[in-house]
Amino acid sequence: MDTVKNLNKWANAHTSYPIDVLRIALGIFLITKGVSFITNKQYLHEILNSMQNFGSEMLLIHYIAAAHMMGGIMIAFGLLTRWSIWAQLPILFGAVAVNFIGEFNTVNFILSSITLIVCVFFLFYGSGKHSADYYFKMQQ
């Protein structure tokens, strides 16, 4: 718990608007990916078909869409950012790994890798000073 407090103090002292814009852009990107998975189930089905005999495909589709949309909303507002990032990490590791298991798609690999790197950054950085977490903390 001390480590999280130290990270929050450091992040609040070194916060800037470009980092907040990056956090909001990450949230919006995750929301749009979640919506695209819901509206285009065939695309996700094709991605998962590259891994033969993978069970629970429908469960995975629903988890990915829900985690991206709810996590994206929470990340964009800066509400429980680290918890939302933890929910995104298995999906993003899987998105990077699918490129090596099935057919390699360069665009998907680059997008998932950049998203993974940004998520890991915000896992350590937190939501920053211009977020709902900081606002609620100051209201106590």
N, C-alpha and C positions, 0 to 999 in steps of 0.2 A: 504494500500500500504506500509505503514511503517513496518508492520509485515512481509511482504514478503521480504523486503529489509533486515530486521534484520535476518530472516531465511537464506537468501542467504549469508550474511556476516559470520554467524556462520558456515554454511556448507562449505564455501570456506576456512575458517580457520581450519576446522577439517576434511578435505577431505583426503581420502586414496585410494589406488588402489583397495583393496578388495571391497570397497563399489561401486566403478565404475564397477568392474567386476560383482558384483551382479546386478547393473542396466542394464548392457549389457545382462546378462543372462536372466533377466526378459523380456527384449525386444525380445530376440530370442525365449524364451518360448512362448510369446504371438503371435509372427509371426507363429510359428509352429502350435499353436492351431488354428489360423485363417485359415491356409492352410488345416489343417485336417478337419475343418468344411466345407470347400469348397469341398474337395475331398470325404468326407464321409458324405453326407447330411443325409443319413439314420440314422446315429448315433445321430445326433442332433434331427432328427424327432422322434426317440425313446425316447429321453430325454423329449421332449416337449409333447409327447403323454401321459406321466404320469400325466400331467395336462389336464384333459378333457375339451373340449369346449374352448380351448384357440385360439382366433382369431389372424389373422395377423402373422401366423407362418412363411411364406416366407419372410415377411418384417423383422422379428426378426432374421432369419437366415442370411440375407444379412447384417444387422446392426452388428451382432456379428462378422462375418468374416471380414468385412471391418474395423471395429474399432480395432479388434485384430491385423490385419496386419499393418495398417497405424500407429496405436498407438505404436505397437511393434517396428517399424522402428524408429519412433521419440524418443521413450524411449531409444533404444539402442544407438542412436547417441547423446542423451542428448539435443534434440531440442524440446522446449516447453513441457518439461517433465510433469509439473504440469497439463497443459491442457490435455495432453494425458491420464494422470492418471484419471482425472475427467470423461473422456469418457469411461474408463474401469470400474469404480466403479459400475454403475448399472448392468453391465454384471456379475461382480464378486459377488455382493450381490445376484443376481438371481441364480448364480451357486451354492452358498451355500444354498439358500432357496429351490431350486429344490430337494435337498436331503431330506428335511423334508416334502415336499409336496407329492412327489412320493415315489418310491422305494429308500431306503437308500443305497448309494454306498460309501463305506468307502474310496476307493482310490480317487474318484472324490471329496469327501468332504475334504480330506486332501490337495489335490492339489489346490482346489479353496480357501481354508482357508489360506494356506501359501501364495498364490499369492495375496490374498486380504490384508494380513498383510504387505507384502513387498510393495505393492502399496500404502498403507496408510503411510508407512515409507517414501517413496519417495515423497509422496504428501507434507509432511512437510519438508523433507530434500532438495528436489529439485534435480537438475541434477548434482550438484557438480562442482569441478574445472576443471575436465578433460572432458569437454562436448562442444558441438557446441554452446550452449547458452553462456557459459563463453568465448569461442573464439570470438563470434560475439560481445559480450559486450566489450571486450578488443580492438576490431578493430575500435570502434567509436572514 
